[in-house]
Each structure stands twice: as structure tokens, then as C-alpha cells.
Amino acid sequence: MPDTPPPGTPAVRRRAVLAAATAAAVPALTAAAATPASAAPASGTPASGTAAAAAPRGKRPRALPGGGDLGPNVLVFDPSTPDVQARLDAVFRQQESAQFGTGRYALLFRPGTYHGLNAQLGFYTSIAGLGLSPDDTTINGDVTVDAGWFGGNATQNFWRSAENLALVPASGTNRWAVAQAAPFRRMHVRGGLDLAPSGYGWASGGYIADSRIEGQVGPYSQQQWYTRDSAIGSWLNGVWNMVFSGVEGAPAQSFPAPPYTTLDTTPVSREKPFLYVDGRGGFRVFLPAKRTGARGVSWGKGTPRGTSLPLSRFYVARPGVSAATLNQALAQGLHLLLTPGVYHLDRPVQVNRAGTVVLGLGYATLIPDNGVTALKVADVDGVRLAGFLVDAGPVNSRTLLEIGPPGARRDHSADPTTVQDVFVRIGGAGAGRATTSMVINNRHTIVDHTWVWRADHGEGVGWETNRADYGVVVNGDDVLATGLFVEHFNKYDVQWNGQRGRTIFFQNEKAYDAPNQAAIQNGPVKGYAAYKVGAGVTTHEGWGLGSYCFYNVDPTIVQHHGFAAPDVPGVKFHDLLVVSLGGQGQYEHVINDLGDPTSGTSTVPSTVVSYP
């Protein structure tokens, strides 16, 4: 591959054969660098966010306090904070290559203007402004993701995020060279945005939502990308699959040449909850309103639509707190704010109350230790899950995340559950197993950006070692997925059984490590589809869906198709592709028996523009 490929040059990704990053735990920052800026609790709430004291036998536990300090791994800056760049650099040095480490950080900027900063983001690091609008917090400088730690290869730049900031890039263009699980939300870039690493090497991302980029967005080597409800100056190129919904300035529909799938609006969207400070400097959480037929950003015309909650309405959780305490907080009527760190669970976190918010900071991570489900949601309205990672434990969990109980039937169209920037991982950081990663039973659920990943590198990785048969199973009706990334499962990556489901953008790789053809055989069918619509489904629609194979253990494996669906008028797909990465395995068809086979080592997609 040339060092600087021209627009449209395919960029082959081979994560499986690249060296895994260190899995060692991250050492603590120095005292000077780690000291958080003031994280003032809501007025009149001196709570610390620690667990309640144990209650004597037979007595009710002491009520848990709301609000409190956000802990040592939330660094809060204001324009007068000294040595901001030094503190940012210290976090980056620690997190740059700590792909499977335990460090977790949130970098929060109070409203104002910051000059001459370059916030480089490593693993498990989130940066965000604390205004109601991105323009309340301006950085004259950059928020940078590059791939120097990995030889210029950006395909493993996972688990980091930027939100709610205005940027004036030093060079006129900000670099955001990310892969999966790295959202760019509610950002205002007063210039251009470059999505490739500085050497224009391999890249595999990504997701933008509710953002305004005044200049050009240049994907260059990015293989796929989804942009939702935003405004851009222009878009430079596409490699395999570039999808837009509700984006002002998006290129016209033209799949497969160029590979642009463009929807004028997003059917339903509700932006992710976010932390901000009120006029007295206290923390609150803003809950954006639902939009239908959305187009363009949700901010920029006065106060955004939605409601807000004071921090005193949240139990501010710290790593080490028990699942019992989290459930007590929820039972008291508190919401959950998960501060950065790793939380071990011996029972499910149970969300039973309508309108509950569970918001993570800095990639807070939930690990079920004994085979339980990490989090369950009841059949209720308006739950918002956002900003955390679920990491499978060493004992097999039947399900890691359950949105609604089996058989859920209530209509939630007026106030759906939203699952946003909630990521699932099986293996990589260590041994992990789960039969199914995410099950969605509640009707009208919106899954807005997820990466559900059975690890292909790191520790605890192998065909049976981190066994996980199913990625996402949708049983509820009227579910919408916007930005669905699901990869490497032993059987179906996505199995959709509910009626009237819709997916806008899907990215998938089949499991690299299948030992032979027999291991993936699905009865008479060669392999399990990446995305399967159940036989009883009569209405379903998808736009901009791609599946890739890289069977590096046995390159002779043949996958019959990437997609499987009933042949009925109400089941429709637009702009599908399958790709063999360098000839390591092949597809016979795209969907069912339709679409040309892939062949050779040229990594050229086979496409279907419309199904049926």
C-alpha cells in the first residue's frame, strides 16, 4: 500500500496478525498529574458517593446519599487551571498503548476558552465540555487521536471519546483517527476533520453524531463510517461503506461508486445524556428530547430541547461498590453515575423504574464475575443507558446485557429506551465467555452506536477460550439501530426476530479464528450469517450494511453469505456488501443466494444495491 493512498484506495485490515497491545495494568499517575481539579457537588449535597454503611440484621439499610465528588479519575479544568497541558500529557502517556489496562479517565472542561492545547487521547479516555452547548467551551487547539503507538495503524484505536466541545484546530484540521467504540458527539469543529492516521495507514472506524464540522471531513483510508444528525462542509472520499442519515452537507446517494448511502433524515433519535454545570457551578445531567425525522444538530438555536437533573438525584458510584449497593440506590429512586474504573458484579444491576438514567464516565466497566447478567432493564418507559463498557467474566454468562425481560410487549414509542455508547467485550483483557452479549426484548428500543466484540487479540482469546455464540439478539418489535458494530461471534453476530426492525449502518467481521469449515457449518449452510432476520419476520429494513471475512487460521473456509433474510415483500435491504480481506476465506453470495461471490486476494467488495 502507498504511504499516502489517494481517495478511494482500499485499506485492508488484518488485526488478527498484528501484535496485541500490552494487557498489563496501568501504573498510577504521579501525584502532581493525578490531582483532580475541583469537582464541586451539587449545592447542599456533601455526599462522597461511597457505599452505605452495613445495617444491623433485621433493619433496613441506611439511605444512600445522592451527589458527591466525582473521584480522582475525573479531572475537571477551568481556564485558570495551571499546567493543563502537562496533566493531559500525563494521562496520555499512561493510556496511549494501554489497550487492555485498568486505567479509566474523564477529562472535563468547564465553559470558557482554552488556548494552545493538544489533548491527545489514549485508551479509555473521554474528553468533554461542561456547557449546555459545545460553543460554551472552546479549545483553540486540538483533540487528537493518532496511531504512533501502533506503527501508524489505527485499526485498534478503540474505547475513547470526545463530546460537547468547540475546536479551533491549530493547523485548520483536527485529526481523529479511530476505530470502533470511539464516538465523536456534539462537537463543533471550526475547520476540517481528518479521520486517518498521520501516515495514512490502515483505519477502521467510526461514528459521528450531533456535530458540526465547518470544513471538509477526510476519511482517506477509513474503511467505513457512520454520521448521524450533523452538518458538514464537505466529505472527501469513501472506501467501502460510508453512511449518512440526517446530515446537512452529506454527499448524494451513490452506492456502490462512490460507496455513499445517504438518508435525508434519521427516523427517530434522542441524543446521549451529558454532564454540564449550571450557573452556580454545580453539576447537572442534561437529558435531550426525542426527535423524529431528525436532520442537523440538536443545538445551536438557544437552549437545547430536553430536561435536566441535578447531581443530587444520582448515586455517584466509585469502583469497589457492590451490585447490592447499586441496586439499593436504584430502589431508592436515584439514577446512577458510574465514575471511571472497573466494577465487579456478583448479581445483575436491575433497572426497574421508568426514566432511569445509567450514565458512565471515562469508560466505566462492568464485569460479571460469576456468570450473571451484568445489567437488566424492566419493561418500562424511557430508560437511558449510556457511556459504559460491559466486559465478560471468566464464568459463562447466558446474557451480558438484557434490555427488557423475555416476552416484553408494552408500547414504548412515546418514550423509548436508548442504549448509547454502551459497548460489550468478550475476551481480550482476560478470559471471558458469554452465550449472548446483548438481548433486546423491549419494543421501540433505540440502539445508537454500540460495538459488541468477541476479541480477536489480547489475552484469553481462542475459538473455545472466549466462546460467544451470539452478539446481538433482537426479539422486541419496532427496534431501531443507528450505528451497529458487531464482530467475531462463533455463530450469528446479529439475529433479529422482532417485527418492523430497522438498522442504519452495520459493520461486521466474521470470527477470524474458526479452525476449519466444519466449525462454522450451520446445518446445510456454509457458515452463520453476520446478520440474520428471523424466518417469521414480515417487515424489516436496513441501509448500508457490510460484512468482512478474514479466516486466517484456515483461509480455505467458505461463507455462503453475509446476510440472511426471508424472501417477503416487507423485508428490504439497501446497499449491502461483503469483502474477503486479502483472500483469507471467501463469500459465495451477499444475501441469501443473491450477489456475486468474492474471489482472489484483491479485497474488492461484492455488493447488492437493493434486496429483494
N, C-alpha and C positions, 0 to 999 in steps of 0.2 A: 504494500500500500504506500502511495506517496506520502511524504511528511505533511503536506497540506492539500488534501483532496479537494477537487472542485465541487461545487454544489451538486448534490445528487449522487456522489460516489458512495457505493455501499461500504459499510464498515462492519466487518464480520466480528461477532463477539464470541470469544471462546473462554468464558470464565472458568470452565472446569479444568483447564490445563494450565491456569495461571497460579502462581504461588499464593496460598492463603495468607491473609494478614495475621498478625500476632493475636493470640487468644488470651494473652496474659492480662491480669487485672491491671488497671491503670494506677500508678502511684499518685499519692495526694499532691495537690499543688503546694507550692511554698506558701507560708502563712501570709506573706505580703500580697501574693497574687490571688489567694483564695478568699480573702476577706470580702464579704459581700457588701455592697453599698446598702444604705438603709432601705429596708423593705417594710414600710410602715403598715401596721394592721389597720383595718377599718376603725374609725373613731369609736372609742369606748370598748374595744374588744382586745384585752391583753393576752388572748389565748396563744399558746405555743404550738398547737396542732399535734401535741403528743397524745398517746393513748390514755384512756381513762384509768383511774386507779381501780384496782380489783375490788369488787364488792364482797362483803361478807356473805356466807352461804345463806340463801333464802331471802336476800334483799335485792332490790333492783339495782343495777349498776348506776353509778353516778353519771349524770348527764354530761355528754361531751360538749366542749365549747366550740363555737364557730369562730372563724377567722384565725389570725395569728401570723407569726413570722413565716416567711417562705423558705427559710433554711439556707444552709451555706452554699448550695449549688445553684442558687438563683442569684445572679449578680445584677444589681439594679443601678443604673448610671443616670446622672443628670449632667447638663452641660458644664457644671462646675466641678465635676468629679476629676481629681488628678489622675494622671497616668492611665487613662482609659486604654490607649493602645497597648501598653505593657500588659495590662490584665487580659485583654483579648488575645494577645500573642501567647501568654502563658497557658490559657485554655487550649488554644490551637496546638501548641507543642505537645500537650498531653494527649489530645484527641485525634490528631491528624491521621495516624495509622492504627488506632485502637479499635479495629473493626469489631472485635468480639470482647472488648473490655467491659468493665463495670461502671466507668465514669459516665455521668449524665449531667448536662448543663443547660440552663436557660439564661440568656443574656438579654436583659430588658432595659430599654431606653425611655426615660421619661420625656415628655414633649419638650421640644426645643431644637436647636440647631447644633450639630457636632461637626467639627472641621478636621479634615485631613486624616480620617480614619480608613483603615483597610481591615475589616473584620473577616478574617479567613475562618471558614467553618470546617471542623473535622467531624468525626462520627459522634452521634448522639448529642448534637449541639443545636439549639434553637436560638434564633435572634428575633426580637420583636420590638416594635414601638408600643408605647403605652398611651397613645392618644385614641380618641374616637375615630379619627381619620388618619390615614397614612401620612397626609401632609402636615399633621401636627408634630411629627418627629422626622427631621431631615438630617441625613448624613451626607455631608459634602465629601464624598469618598465612595468606597466600595464595600459590598458584601460578597466575598469571593469564595467560590469552590473551584479548585483545580485538581490536578492529578499527579503532582510531582512525587507524592509518596509511593505511587504505583507505576512509575516509569512512563507517565503520560497517558495511561489507560484509565478512563473514567468509568468503566463499567461496574466498578464496585464502590462508587461514591454514594452509599446508601445512608439512610437514617440521619437526616439533618433538615433544617427548615428555616425559612425567612418569612416574616409576616409583618404587615402593618407599618411599613417604613416608606419614606420617600428617599430616593438615592439620586445624587448628582455625581455620576461616575467621574473619577479623576481624568480618565482618557476619553470620556464620552460614551464608553461602552462598559457595562458590568459583565463579569464572567460568572456563569452559573452552570458548571459542567458536572451534572449529577446523573445518577442512575435512579433506581426505584426508591420509593419511600422518602422523597426529598421535595416536599411541596414548597411552592413559591406562591404565597397567598396574600392578597390585599396589599400589594406592593405598587408603588408609583416610581417608575424609573424615568428620570428626566434625561433620557439618552437612549442608547441601544442596549440589547441584551444578547450576549454570546453564550450559547449552550454547549460549546465544545471545549475540551481542554486546550491549553496554550499551544501544544504541538499538533492539534487537530487529530489526535489518535482516536481509538475506539470510544464510543459513548452510547449509553443505552438508558434513556430516561423516558419520560418525566411528566411533570404536571404543573400547570399554572392556572390559578383561578382568581377572579375578582381583582385583577391587576391592570394597571395602565402602563404600557411601555411606549413612550412617545416616539422612539426611533425604531430601527429595524431589529427584529428578532432573527438571529442567525443560528439555525440548528447545526449546520455544517455536517459533522459525522453522526449526529444523533439518529439512531435507527427509527425511533418512534416518539411521539409526543402528543399529549392531550392538553388543550387550552379551553377553558370554560369561562363564560360570562366576563369578558375582559375587553380591553381596547388596545390595539397595537398600531404602530405607524406602518409597518410592512413586515412581511415574512419572506425570508431569503430562499429557502430550498426545502426539499424533502428527500428522505432516503427510502423508507419502506411504508410508513404509516403515520401521517400527520392528521390529527382530528381536531376540529373546532366546533364548539356549539355556543351560540350567543356571543360571538366575538366580533366587535366592530373592527374593521380593517382586515379581517381574515381573507385569505385567498379564496377564489371561487372554487366550487366543487369541480374536481377534475380527476378523481381516482380512475385508473392507476398511474397516469402520466401527466403531470406530477401526482404523487400519491396523497392528494388532499381530499378529505371527507369533511364537508362543511354543512352544518345545520345552522339556520338563521337564528334560532333561539334554543334555549335549554328548556325542556318541558316543565320541570319543577326543580327548584334549587333553594337551599337555605344555607347561608354561609356559616362557617365554623364559629363557635363561641370564642371570644378572646378577652384577655385581661386588659384593663385600662385603669387609669387613675382619674378620679373626679376632681372638681375644682378645689377641694380641700387636701388633695394629695393621697386620699385613701383608695385602696384597690376595689374595683368592681369587675364583674364579668358581664360583657355585653352578649345578648342573645339575638342575632339577626333574624329578621322576619322571613317567612317563606315567600318566594317569588314564583309565579307561573309565567311561562313564556318569557323567561329572562333573557336580557341582552345587555351587554355592557356592565360596568362596575356598579356595585350597590352603594357606593359612597361618592362624595364629590358635589352633592347638591344639598348642603346643610346637614342636620343631624340625621344619621342613618336610621332606617326603619327597624324597630325591634324594641326589646325591653332590656333592663339590666338588673343585676342582683348585687348587693353588697357582699364583700368577702365574709362578713359575719354570718351569711347564710350557707357557707361552705365549711365542711370539715377539711382542714388543711393537713393532709396526710404526709407523714415522713416515712422513708424506708425503715423497716423493722416493725411497723404497726401490723397487727394481726387482721386477718379477714373478719374475725368476730367483731373487732372494733369498727372496721369499715361498715359492716352491716348494721351495727348499733347506730352509727351516725346516720345512715340512710333511714333506718326505722324512726329516728328522731325527727325526720323531715329535713335533714341537712343534705346539701349536694356534696360532691367530692371534688377536691382539687388535689391531684396527685403531684407532689413536688418531685424533682428529679431523683432517680435512684431505682433500685431493684426491690420489688415487693414479693415475698414468698407467701403463697396461699395454701392453707390446708382445707379450705372449703370454698365454694363459689361466693363471689361478691354478687348479692342478689338485689337487683333494681326493680322494686315493686311499685313505686309511686309515679304517677303521670307527671311529666315535666321535669324529671330528674336530670341533672347535668353531671356527667363524669368527665372532667377535663384534666388531661395530663400536661405537665410542663417538662421540657427537656427530655422527651422520650422515656418518661416513667415506664417501667417494665414490670408486668405481672407474670409470675411463674407459678403454675400449679404444681406442687411438689409430689402429690400422692395420687395423681390420676383423676383429679376432679376437673370440672369445668371452671375456667378462670372467672367468667362473668356471665350472668344470666339476666335477661330483661323480661319482665312480665308483659302480658297482652294489654298494654296501656298506651295512652297518647303521649307524644311529644318528648320522648327521652332523647337526650343528646349525648352521644359518646364521641370523644374527640381527643386526639393527640397522645395516644399511648401505644405501647408495644406489648403483645402477648407472646411469651416465649414458652414453648412446650417443655414440660419437665421430663425427667427420666422414666417415670411410670406412665404408661399409655393413658391418655385421656380420650374418652369416647368423643368428646367435643371440647374445643377450647373456648369458643365464644358462641353463645346461644341468644339470638335476638327473637324473643317470643317463645313460648312453650309449644310443644307439639300440638297441632290441631288449632292453633290460634286463628280466630275468624273475625275479630272486630274490625270495623271500618275506621282507619286512621287517616283518611285522606285530608281532613282539615288540619291535622297536626301530627305529621308522621314522626317516626323515629329516624334520626340521622346518625350515620356511622361515618366519621370523617377523620382521615389521617389516623386510623386505627389499623395497626399492622400486626401480622402474625408470622411467627418464625418457628420452624421445627428443625432443630439441629443447628450446627454452626458454632454456637457459643458453648456447646457441650451436647451430651446425649439428650435427645428429645423425641417423643413419639406422640402421635395423636391420630385417631382414625379419621376424624373430620375436623378441619380447622374452624370454619365458621358456618353456622346454620342460621338461616333467616326464615323464621316462621311467621313473623308479624306482617300483616298486609301493609302496603304503601310505604314500606321502609325505603329510605334513600341511602345507598352506599356511595359516598362521594370521596373517592380516592382511597384505595386500600392496596397494599401489597401483601399477599399471602404466599409465603415462600417456604417450601421444603428445601433446606440448604443443600447446595451442590459443592460447597467447600467449607473449610473450617474444621472444628472438632466434632466428633460424633456423627460422621457422615458416611452413609453406605446404604445400599438398596434395602437392606433389612434393618440396619442400625438406627436410622431415623425414619422408620416406616411411617408413612402418612398417605392413606389411600385417596382421600378427597380433600380438595381445597375449600371451595365454597359450594354449599348446597342451599338452594333457594326453594322453599316449599310454599311460602306465602304468595298470595296473589298481588298484582299491581306494584311489584317492587321495581325500583329504578336504580341502575348502577351507572354512575358517571365517573369514569376513570378506574377500571377494574384490571389490576395486575395480579395474576395468579400463576405460579410456576412450580414445575418439577414434581408433581404428585405421582404416586405409584399407579393410580387409576385415573378417574376423571378429575381434572383440575376444577372445572365448574360443571355442576349438574343442576339444571333449572327445571323444577317440577311445577312451579306456580303459573297461573294464568296471567296473561297481559303483562308479562315482564318486558323490560326494555334495558338495553345496555348501549351506552355511548362510549366507545373506546374499550378495547380489551387487548392486553398484551400477555403473551404466554410463551414459555418454553416447556417442552416435554422433558421428563426426567432424563438427565444425561446418563445416569449410571445403571440403566437397565442392563442386566448381564447378557441377555440373549432374547431372541424373538419370542420364545416360549414364556418368558417372564412377563411380557406385556399382552399376551394373547387374550382377547376378550371374546370367548366362545369362538364363533367362526370369523370374527372381525380381527384384523391385524391392529392391535393397539386400542387404547381408550382415547376417545376424542378429547381434545383440550376443553371443548365447550359443548355440552350435550343438553339439548332440550328434550324433556321427557315425552314419551310416546303419547300420553294423554293430553298434551298441551295443544290448544287450538288457536291461541293468539300469543304472539311473541314477536319482538322486533329488535334488531341490533344494527349498529352503524360502526364501521371502522374497527374490525376485529382481526387480529393476527396471531398466528401460532408458528413457532420455530422448533426445529429438532436439531439436536447435536448429540447423537448416540456415540459418544467417544469410547465407551467400553466395547461395544460391538457395532461398528459402522455399517454392518450389513442389515441392520434392523429396518423393516419397512413399516411405516404407519399408514393405515388405509386412508385416513382423512384427519383434518384438524377439527372439523365441526360436524356434528350430527344433529338432525332435527326432523320432525315429522314433515311429510310432504303434504301439507294442507295450505289452503289459500291464506289463512290468517297468520302463518309463521313466515316472517320476512327478514332477510338479511341484506345489507348494503355494504359493499366494499370489504370483501374478505381476502385474506392472503395467508399462504403457508410458505415457509422458507426452510430449506435444508442448509445449515451452516457448514459450508465447505465440503458438502457431500457426506457428512457423518450421519448416515441414515437418510431416508427419503420418504416423502409422502406420495401416495398413489393418486389422491384427489384432494380437493379443498373442502367441500362439504358434501356429505353422503357420497354419491358416485359422480359428482359434478366437479369439473375443474381439471386442468391438466396436471400430470404428475411433475414433481420436481425431478431434476436429474443432474448428474455430474457434480462438479465441485465449484461451480461458478457463483453460488449463493444468489440466484435470481429468483424472486418470488413468483409463485403461481397464484393467480388472482381470479376471483369471481366478483363481478360488479353487482350482480343482483341475483337473489335467490327468493322464491323459485324463478 
